[in-house]
């Protein structure tokens, strides 16, 4: 892994939570203490699937004070490229794996007077660690958690029993929804908003908060975008003097790595900006799927985020 130190771990616990979500626990193979992390951090999990290596980011949801083990939750995606299916179907207790040192792109702003958390679906996971961290420091927080139904609301029962006054759960099947304008309007000065979940929810919360005059630095969000499959395409790497083929079910970043070219990354999900690459020549259309570059940068076609974006056309030359 480029950009993050590797840790050899053993899978010590696997707990299916519902039809879609399974929790995995990792402990270091050598019995040492794991690196410290803060709530909101993620780790990149390396999966050896035959001759293919997949690297997927997952939020750490365990107590940041516990350095003996990390836990993640993986939502099965039957339409994805196979990483979540690999975790659900092939990983067993006792298996050895490789994960990265934690990286935090969604940390709590500890200057905030209050932390207002809004989660959708599997987006609950980073908040599990953040809540443990805030409880230890007696921080002021409130969680609003949306899920399709009770069966798929991972951790809702645990959260509401432990924090009955601070956790509010909404189920789509019951027609329940957050009254967002009213919620944001009633927050004390110095509150920060944190949102993690589907893109539609993130855009809704960010847009509503902006319209209500919330300062940009008080709005935090995280969404790892899974690279979507697409038509194969060819890319020239100018610095390495290589021409590579990007397959239907691999990302441009994976193709660059498979060609033996080092490319930096931290999240592999279009969120951190670490793999940003200059485009030297483009005869065609870049399918920008990140949320790092701004709309003007997307339109210019002078940069690409190879972890999630693809290309359709004749020629793409990158500064790699």
Number of C-alpha atoms within 10 A of each C-alpha: 18 12 16 17 11 17 19 14 22 21 21 17 14 18 11 13 17 14 10 17 20 19 19 20 18 25 23 22 14 10 11 10 12 18 14 11 23 21 25 27 23 26 25 24 22 18 20 14 13 6 6 10 13 17 19 20 24 21 30 28 24 24 20 21 13 13 16 13 20 24 22 21 25 22 19 19 14 11 10 14 18 15 22 21 17 15 19 21 9 11 16 15 13 12 12 16 19 21 22 21 20 26 21 18 16 22 18 21 16 11 10 17 14 19 25 20 22 25 23 23 19 22 23 27 27 27 25 20 24 26 25 19 20 16 12 11 9 10 15 15 19 16 23 20 25 26 24 16 14 17 12 17 22 23 14 20 13 10 18 15 10 11 14 11 10 14 17 17 20 20 16 12 10 10 8 13 14 14 8 14 13 9 11 17 12 8 14 10 9 11 20 25 25 25 29 27 22 17 14 9 16 21 13 13 21 19 13 15 20 13 10 12 10 18 10 12 9 15 17 19 19 23 18 23 20 19 24 16 17 17 11 16 18 18 20 19 19 15 11 14 10 13 15 16 15 22 16 13 16 21 24 26 24 23 18 22 15 14 14 10 16 15 19 18 20 25 26 26 25 27 22 19 20 17 20 18 17 15 19 16 15 18 13 13 15 22 16 22 21 24 20 18 18 9 10 9 13 18 13 10 19 16 19 27 28 27 29 26 22 25 24 17 12 12 15 21 18 20 15 18
